[in-house]
Amino acid sequence: MLIENYNDVNEKVNAACKKVGRNRDEVTLIAVSKTKPAENIAELYEYGVRDFGENKVQEMVEKYELLPKDIRWHLIGHLQTNKVKYIVDKVHLIHSVDSVKLAEQIEKEAAKKGVIVNILVQVNVANEETKFGLDKDETIKNVEAISKFEHIRIKGLMTIAPFVEDSEENRKYFNNLKQLSVDIQKKNIDNVDMDFLSMGMSGDFETAIEEGATLIRVGTSIFGMRNYNN
Ligand SMILES: *Cc1c(COP(=O)(O)O)cnc(C)c1O
């Protein structure tokens, strides 16, 4: 079932890439395993999947301890400064850096452990009140401030688009994020590369790929519905 679902999503990724003439290896499919047991992750791991996304620090750390160490863990949920210390040496990429204050804490913990941490800057591109992320207009100035930290590399931008029935409604937001990343790249800031654009989830990843996503975060379409009660 899991493998079948994964293959279905993967086929759709292939098709979306083909549709707009993109190379398939430009897009990484991250399996968002939050709330799902380690056995599910192990099954996909056996199948060859290495990129997994979690939105809670404690859950990521628990799974990290249980599972093979060559898994690339993506922290995609809101990160509190007091939790940073648990993950800086375990996470492959933090997608959700949305303040200089948080980056400062990452810098501090990374320096302590002697590691470099790769991050994305989260942008609230649709300006939704309920969502974390920087306003589009303040992104560049925050990127510039965060770029000064020696133990952090800014690798791109991330957004969580609105939940919509028709993914076409999100196309403009994906396009806006892409454009913003191009503008930032042009500034040639030290420590900053706009290599990655993390956008697109179960409901809209194909549209996101058409607009330039390089990391898509897919949970429900691979693992099925989440149960938050257990
Ligand atoms: C849960 C989550 C996803 C996956 O959402 P699905 O709709 O289940 O694919 C993607 N990104 C973030 C930030 C999430 O928290």
Ligand as a Chemical Component Dictionary entry (heavy atoms), coordinates in Angstrom:
data_LIG
# 
_chem_comp.id                   LIG 
_chem_comp.type                 NON-POLYMER 
_chem_comp.pdbx_formal_charge   0 
_chem_comp.three_letter_code    LIG 
# 
loop_
_chem_comp_atom.comp_id 
_chem_comp_atom.atom_id 
_chem_comp_atom.alt_atom_id 
_chem_comp_atom.type_symbol 
_chem_comp_atom.charge 
_chem_comp_atom.model_Cartn_x 
_chem_comp_atom.model_Cartn_y 
_chem_comp_atom.model_Cartn_z 
_chem_comp_atom.pdbx_ordinal 
LIG C1 C1 C 0 2.042  18.080 7.067 1  
LIG C2 C2 C 0 2.832  18.956 6.178 2  
LIG C3 C3 C 0 2.994  18.655 4.827 3  
LIG C4 C4 C 0 2.339  17.479 4.143 4  
LIG O1 O1 O 0 0.977  17.749 3.923 5  
LIG P1 P1 P 0 0.052  16.750 3.098 6  
LIG O2 O2 O 0 -1.088 17.610 2.679 7  
LIG O3 O3 O 0 -0.343 15.660 4.023 8  
LIG O4 O4 O 0 0.827  16.258 1.942 9  
LIG C5 C5 C 0 3.787  19.508 4.066 10 
LIG N1 N1 N 0 4.389  20.583 4.607 11 
LIG C6 C6 C 0 4.262  20.902 5.921 12 
LIG C7 C7 C 0 4.953  22.104 6.440 13 
LIG C8 C8 C 0 3.477  20.108 6.732 14 
LIG O5 O5 O 0 3.355  20.427 8.036 15 
# 
loop_
_chem_comp_bond.comp_id 
_chem_comp_bond.atom_id_1 
_chem_comp_bond.atom_id_2 
_chem_comp_bond.value_order 
_chem_comp_bond.pdbx_ordinal 
LIG C1 C2 SING 1  
LIG C2 C3 SING 2  
LIG C2 C8 DOUB 3  
LIG C3 C4 SING 4  
LIG C3 C5 DOUB 5  
LIG C4 O1 SING 6  
LIG O1 P1 SING 7  
LIG P1 O2 DOUB 8  
LIG P1 O3 SING 9  
LIG P1 O4 SING 10 
LIG C5 N1 SING 11 
LIG N1 C6 DOUB 12 
LIG C6 C7 SING 13 
LIG C6 C8 SING 14 
LIG C8 O5 SING 15 
# 
